[in-house]
Amino acid sequence: MKQTEGGICAAKGFTANGIHCGIRKNKGKRDLSLIFSEKRAATACVYTKNLVKGAPLAVTKENISDGYAQAVICNSGNANTCNANGREIALEMCSLCANELGISEKDIVVASTGVIGQPLDISPIAAGIPALAKGLGANGSAAAEGIMTTDTVEKQISFSFDINGTECRIGGIAKGSGMIHPNMATMLVFVTTDCAISPAMLQKALSADVETSFNMVSVDGDTSTNDMVCIMANGMAGNAEITTEGAEFDAFCEALNAVTVYLCRLIAGDGEGATKLLECNVSGAKDDETAKTVAKSVICSSLLKAAMFGADANWGRVLCAIGYSGADVDVEKIDVEFESAAGAITVCVNGSGIDFSEEKAKEILVEKEIKINIDLKSGGSKATAWGCDLTYDYVRINGDYRT
């Protein structure tokens, strides 16, 4: 497996585009994106478990009930959530897109992101779809930009991998910067692959993957109403279709995880107001669930996030977060280490503090990427979670997000 160029358009048969249609006031920002497959593709999704859900999620779930889709249309600037006519708008987006592409409106995945509870006018979308479709091509960056809200960087990646001697490609784009504390998905993620895999196995792969990728990301502890991860597999690489578990399925899952973990790190590092990417690595847990619970609790701690912003080696906040996580751990066995490009330093052994150089710790914690390594010394399970520091800018961004 190796990283390749092309992103969301790296896989055979996939094209994309993104334009400014007028949903967002800033004419310099794209706000409507389209991803298209030459052939109907096996499609799987996972959705937010927030009881308040955007209308596009319900429409998408209905549309892909047969396991297939051919296009994704997504707008930014408005979440189309908590609107009386939200379903009507989502359905019309599908209809307009399908008519332009010459496909069934049931083969459309529809998504929206942005402000919740604001009416969404279909007019700019309707006016923009012809140009959006006409511009389809190797325009993954334009599509990635079109789904961004408060994101500051494009989130896109692709890899090639081998299935029984056949080269397959997989790529993805994502948006996510704030309101990120996923439960079954995160913000919006779209993945494409030319690997041939059945809808059932595709869903199996995606549902398992999010548990150790997107569900292990947190920026601010808020689970969005519009979270969705979608993957489309059109089979155009030409490999024998993957229909059961085995070596081929494992190779596909490995490639999928390479994409999702890469996007996780981009999302966490681009958290609203963030200056640092935090990665919490837990080892020595008695089981996987314990490892995940501890890692997620630490990465979600507001006090720890603030300490990382200030480059303060306040390891007590790590122990505190482990202690209230609900995980069954022996607190007298825990070791904690901080690590970055500037080196590593152990700050806690067997649940107690040790002498360490505050100056060296400061050097380590002023870096842009910080690892918080925790050894529970109680078993062989491990887990990783990603987050970011908590800065003054987070409050500034969210204090007037709507207005």
Summary of the structure (lengths in Angstrom):
residues: 403
radius of gyration: 21.5
end to end distance: 45.3
largest distance: 68.6
contacts: 1574
relative contact order: 0.14
helix: 34%
strand: 29%
